[in-house]
Every structure is written in C-alpha cells, then in structure tokens.
Amino acid sequence: MNSGFLNLLSSLVAVPLVTALLACGGGGSSSSPTPTTTPTPTPTVSGTVAAGAPITGIVFVKGANGATTNAIIDAAGHFSLDVSALTPNYLIYAEGLSGNKLWRIYSVATSTGTINVTP
C-alpha cells in the first residue's frame, strides 16, 4: 500500500479519537455522592384468626376502593397480606375450620398492622 494513503487513513482515525478524548474532560469520577434511599415498607394486614382455637382456612381483605386480596391461614391461625393495592378502611372476612366446625367471621380495620379476627 501507498505510505501516503496510510498516513491519511491514520489521521482520519486519530482526529475523531483525540477530539472525543478531549471533549470527555478526563473521565474523572463524579464529585457528588450517589443518594441512598430507604425502601418503603410494604403495607400489610396480619394477625391471628381464632375461635377459642386457631382457625385454618382463607382470609379475605377488601379495601374501601373495592380491591380485594386473600391469603391462607396457617395451622397456628396466622395470616399476612400485602394490602398495597387497597385503601383503608379494610373489611376482613375469614372462613375455615377449627376442630370439625366451619367458621365464618368478620372484622374491620382502619389502618394496616396487626388485626386479630375473632367471633
């Protein structure tokens, strides 16, 4: 190849590269710290469903906006629900067995937190 052509080719590549490096400003690190945020806790309604003894079954929560959610009540009668899609006040309805008896019980809550559902 012609040495004049190689010189022209190398200058065509070098000029944009040098221009880009100069425009970069040296590539040092940012002087401002990255802000940290504390995650917002998930709003929950949790508690125990019992009628003298724990009730196992299903608990439903309906918010004032009409949205609902549900969860399984474990063998100890405990439940926990994410209610981030619901607005307070909450209507809580639990249905399940305690011994050999079927229970349907209700409760209400005005905010998130621990809500025990009992007759």
C-alpha positions as CSV (number, residue, x, y, z in Angstrom):
1,M,0.0,0.0,0.0
2,N,1.0,3.6,-0.5
3,S,2.5,5.3,2.6
4,G,0.6,8.5,1.8
5,F,-2.7,6.6,1.9
6,L,-1.7,5.0,5.3
7,N,-0.9,8.4,6.7
8,L,-4.2,9.8,5.5
9,L,-6.1,6.8,7.0
10,S,-4.3,7.1,10.3
11,S,-5.1,10.8,10.6
12,L,-8.7,10.3,9.7
13,V,-8.9,7.8,12.6
14,A,-6.8,9.8,15.1
15,V,-8.5,13.2,14.8
16,P,-12.0,12.0,15.9
17,L,-10.4,9.9,18.6
18,V,-8.4,12.8,20.0
19,T,-11.4,15.1,19.8
20,A,-13.6,12.6,21.7
21,L,-11.0,12.2,24.4
22,L,-10.6,16.0,24.8
23,A,-14.3,16.5,24.9
24,C,-14.6,13.9,27.7
25,G,-12.8,16.1,30.2
26,G,-10.5,13.5,31.5
27,G,-13.1,10.9,32.6
28,G,-12.6,11.5,36.3
29,S,-15.1,10.4,38.9
30,S,-18.2,12.4,39.9
31,S,-17.7,14.7,42.9
32,S,-21.3,14.4,44.1
33,P,-22.2,11.3,46.2
34,T,-24.9,9.0,45.0
35,P,-28.0,9.5,47.1
36,T,-29.3,6.5,49.0
37,T,-32.9,5.8,49.6
38,T,-34.6,3.7,52.3
39,P,-37.1,1.3,50.8
40,T,-40.7,1.9,51.8
41,P,-42.1,-1.0,53.8
42,T,-44.9,-2.9,52.2
43,P,-48.2,-2.2,53.9
44,T,-49.6,-5.3,55.4
45,V,-52.5,-6.6,57.5
46,S,-51.6,-9.6,59.6
47,G,-52.8,-11.3,62.7
48,T,-54.4,-14.4,64.0
49,V,-57.8,-16.0,63.2
50,A,-59.3,-17.9,66.1
51,A,-62.5,-19.0,67.7
52,G,-61.2,-20.4,71.0
53,A,-58.7,-22.4,68.9
54,P,-56.9,-21.4,65.7
55,I,-58.9,-21.5,62.5
56,T,-57.3,-22.7,59.4
57,G,-58.7,-21.6,56.0
58,I,-58.7,-18.5,54.0
59,V,-58.8,-14.8,54.9
60,F,-60.0,-12.1,52.5
61,V,-59.4,-8.4,52.8
62,K,-61.5,-5.8,50.9
63,G,-60.4,-2.2,50.8
64,A,-62.5,0.9,50.6
65,N,-61.6,1.2,46.9
66,G,-63.2,-2.2,46.2
67,A,-60.0,-4.1,45.6
68,T,-59.5,-7.4,47.4
69,T,-56.7,-9.8,48.3
70,N,-56.6,-13.1,50.2
71,A,-54.2,-15.5,51.9
72,I,-54.1,-18.9,53.5
73,I,-54.5,-19.0,57.3
74,D,-51.8,-21.4,58.6
75,A,-52.2,-24.2,61.2
76,A,-51.5,-21.7,64.0
77,G,-54.2,-19.3,62.7
78,H,-51.7,-16.8,61.4
79,F,-52.1,-14.8,58.2
80,S,-50.3,-11.9,56.5
81,L,-51.4,-9.9,53.5
82,D,-49.9,-7.2,51.3
83,V,-52.5,-4.5,51.1
84,S,-50.6,-2.0,48.9
85,A,-53.3,-2.2,46.2
86,L,-56.1,-1.5,48.8
87,T,-57.1,1.7,50.5
88,P,-58.2,1.8,54.2
89,N,-60.7,1.1,55.7
90,Y,-60.5,-2.7,55.4
91,L,-63.2,-5.3,55.7
92,I,-61.7,-8.7,56.8
93,Y,-63.6,-12.0,56.3
94,A,-62.2,-15.3,57.4
95,E,-63.6,-18.7,56.7
96,G,-62.1,-22.0,57.9
97,L,-62.2,-24.9,60.3
98,S,-61.5,-25.1,63.9
99,G,-61.9,-28.7,65.1
100,N,-64.8,-30.0,63.0
101,K,-66.7,-26.8,62.9
102,L,-66.8,-24.4,59.9
103,W,-66.4,-20.7,61.0
104,R,-67.2,-17.5,59.1
105,I,-66.1,-14.4,61.0
106,Y,-65.6,-10.8,60.2
107,S,-63.5,-7.9,61.4
108,V,-62.7,-4.3,60.3
109,A,-59.5,-2.3,60.4
110,T,-58.9,1.4,59.8
111,S,-55.2,1.0,59.1
112,T,-52.5,-1.6,58.4
113,G,-50.9,-3.6,61.2
114,T,-51.9,-6.5,63.4
115,I,-55.6,-7.4,63.2
116,N,-56.9,-10.4,65.1
117,V,-60.1,-11.9,63.7
118,T,-62.3,-13.5,66.4
119,P,-66.0,-14.0,66.9
